[in-house]
Amino acid sequence: MAIGFVFEAKGVTQAQYDQVRKETSPDNTLPKGMLYHAGGPIDGGWCVIEVWESEEIATRYMKDVLKASLTRAKIDVKPKMFPVHNIMKRDQQRDTTPRAQPHS
């Protein structure tokens, strides 16, 4: 079952986020087992949302890869975890965007 994580890190800057992202995904591609990643500023810090194929894969990645990078960037955050009930992605949907009709 897919699992989601929300990291809300007060006091974390974009520079710290970029440091971790560059260390863990230097080519800005998802690691094996991660389905989705988004990061951005929140009031007083930074937020990251991730969806993984399974809790086991995510936990292994966090232990083997992410933990050391967070430590080097001086980020101390405990993510909130939730079971994913539904995922919607643009590339899986039929495009229903209205199109302008050419004038005759």
C-alpha positions as a Markdown table, in Angstrom:
| # | Residue | x | y | z |
|---|---|---|---|---|
| 1 | Met | 0.0 | 0.0 | 0.0 |
| 2 | Ala | 1.3 | 3.5 | -0.8 |
| 3 | Ile | 2.3 | 5.7 | 2.1 |
| 4 | Gly | 2.5 | 9.4 | 2.4 |
| 5 | Phe | 4.8 | 11.7 | 4.4 |
| 6 | Val | 4.5 | 15.3 | 5.3 |
| 7 | Phe | 7.6 | 17.0 | 6.6 |
| 8 | Glu | 6.9 | 20.4 | 8.2 |
| 9 | Ala | 10.2 | 21.8 | 9.2 |
| 10 | Lys | 10.2 | 25.1 | 11.1 |
| 11 | Gly | 13.3 | 27.2 | 10.6 |
| 12 | Val | 14.5 | 25.3 | 7.6 |
| 13 | Thr | 15.5 | 27.4 | 4.6 |
| 14 | Gln | 15.5 | 26.9 | 0.9 |
| 15 | Ala | 19.3 | 26.6 | 1.0 |
| 16 | Gln | 19.0 | 23.7 | 3.4 |
| 17 | Tyr | 16.3 | 22.0 | 1.4 |
| 18 | Asp | 18.4 | 22.4 | -1.8 |
| 19 | Gln | 21.4 | 20.9 | -0.1 |
| 20 | Val | 19.6 | 17.8 | 0.9 |
| 21 | Arg | 17.9 | 17.4 | -2.5 |
| 22 | Lys | 21.2 | 17.8 | -4.3 |
| 23 | Glu | 22.8 | 15.2 | -2.0 |
| 24 | Thr | 20.0 | 12.7 | -2.3 |
| 25 | Ser | 18.9 | 13.3 | -5.9 |
| 26 | Pro | 21.6 | 15.2 | -7.7 |
| 27 | Asp | 19.9 | 14.7 | -11.0 |
| 28 | Asn | 16.5 | 15.8 | -9.5 |
| 29 | Thr | 14.9 | 12.4 | -10.3 |
| 30 | Leu | 12.8 | 10.3 | -7.9 |
| 31 | Pro | 14.6 | 7.5 | -6.1 |
| 32 | Lys | 13.3 | 3.9 | -6.7 |
| 33 | Gly | 10.0 | 3.5 | -4.9 |
| 34 | Met | 9.1 | 7.2 | -4.5 |
| 35 | Leu | 6.0 | 8.1 | -6.5 |
| 36 | Tyr | 5.9 | 11.8 | -5.8 |
| 37 | His | 7.9 | 14.6 | -4.2 |
| 38 | Ala | 7.0 | 18.3 | -3.7 |
| 39 | Gly | 8.8 | 20.8 | -1.6 |
| 40 | Gly | 8.1 | 24.5 | -0.9 |
| 41 | Pro | 8.2 | 27.3 | 1.7 |
| 42 | Ile | 5.7 | 27.6 | 4.5 |
| 43 | Asp | 5.3 | 30.3 | 7.1 |
| 44 | Gly | 8.6 | 30.1 | 9.1 |
| 45 | Gly | 10.1 | 27.1 | 7.4 |
| 46 | Trp | 9.8 | 24.5 | 4.6 |
| 47 | Cys | 7.3 | 21.7 | 3.8 |
| 48 | Val | 8.0 | 18.5 | 1.8 |
| 49 | Ile | 5.3 | 16.0 | 0.8 |
| 50 | Glu | 6.2 | 12.6 | -0.5 |
| 51 | Val | 4.3 | 9.5 | -1.6 |
| 52 | Trp | 6.1 | 6.1 | -1.6 |
| 53 | Glu | 5.1 | 2.7 | -3.0 |
| 54 | Ser | 5.3 | 1.2 | 0.5 |
| 55 | Glu | 6.3 | 2.1 | 4.1 |
| 56 | Glu | 9.1 | -0.5 | 4.0 |
| 57 | Ile | 10.8 | 1.2 | 1.0 |
| 58 | Ala | 10.4 | 4.7 | 2.4 |
| 59 | Thr | 11.7 | 3.7 | 5.8 |
| 60 | Arg | 14.8 | 2.0 | 4.3 |
| 61 | Tyr | 15.5 | 5.1 | 2.1 |
| 62 | Met | 15.1 | 7.5 | 5.1 |
| 63 | Lys | 17.4 | 5.3 | 7.2 |
| 64 | Asp | 20.0 | 4.6 | 4.5 |
| 65 | Val | 20.1 | 7.8 | 2.6 |
| 66 | Leu | 18.0 | 10.7 | 3.9 |
| 67 | Lys | 19.0 | 10.7 | 7.6 |
| 68 | Ala | 22.7 | 11.5 | 7.1 |
| 69 | Ser | 21.9 | 14.2 | 4.6 |
| 70 | Leu | 19.4 | 15.8 | 7.0 |
| 71 | Thr | 22.0 | 15.7 | 9.8 |
| 72 | Arg | 24.6 | 17.4 | 7.6 |
| 73 | Ala | 22.1 | 20.1 | 6.7 |
| 74 | Lys | 21.2 | 20.6 | 10.4 |
| 75 | Ile | 17.6 | 19.6 | 9.8 |
| 76 | Asp | 15.7 | 17.9 | 12.6 |
| 77 | Val | 12.2 | 16.9 | 11.5 |
| 78 | Lys | 9.9 | 14.0 | 12.2 |
| 79 | Pro | 7.5 | 13.4 | 9.3 |
| 80 | Lys | 3.8 | 12.7 | 9.7 |
| 81 | Met | 2.9 | 9.5 | 8.0 |
| 82 | Phe | -0.5 | 8.5 | 6.5 |
| 83 | Pro | -1.8 | 5.6 | 4.4 |
| 84 | Val | -2.6 | 6.9 | 0.9 |
| 85 | His | -6.2 | 6.2 | -0.1 |
| 86 | Asn | -6.1 | 7.8 | -3.6 |
| 87 | Ile | -3.5 | 9.3 | -6.0 |
| 88 | Met | -4.5 | 11.4 | -9.0 |
| 89 | Lys | -1.9 | 12.3 | -11.6 |
| 90 | Arg | -2.3 | 14.3 | -14.8 |
| 91 | Asp | -0.6 | 11.7 | -17.0 |
| 92 | Gln | -3.1 | 9.1 | -15.9 |
| 93 | Gln | -6.2 | 11.1 | -16.8 |
| 94 | Arg | -7.9 | 11.7 | -20.1 |
| 95 | Asp | -7.4 | 15.3 | -21.0 |
| 96 | Thr | -10.8 | 17.0 | -20.7 |
| 97 | Thr | -9.5 | 20.6 | -21.2 |
| 98 | Pro | -11.9 | 22.5 | -23.5 |
| 99 | Arg | -10.2 | 23.4 | -26.7 |
| 100 | Ala | -11.0 | 26.5 | -28.8 |
| 101 | Gln | -12.7 | 25.6 | -32.0 |
| 102 | Pro | -11.3 | 27.0 | -35.2 |
| 103 | His | -13.3 | 29.6 | -37.0 |
| 104 | Ser | -14.8 | 28.6 | -40.3 |
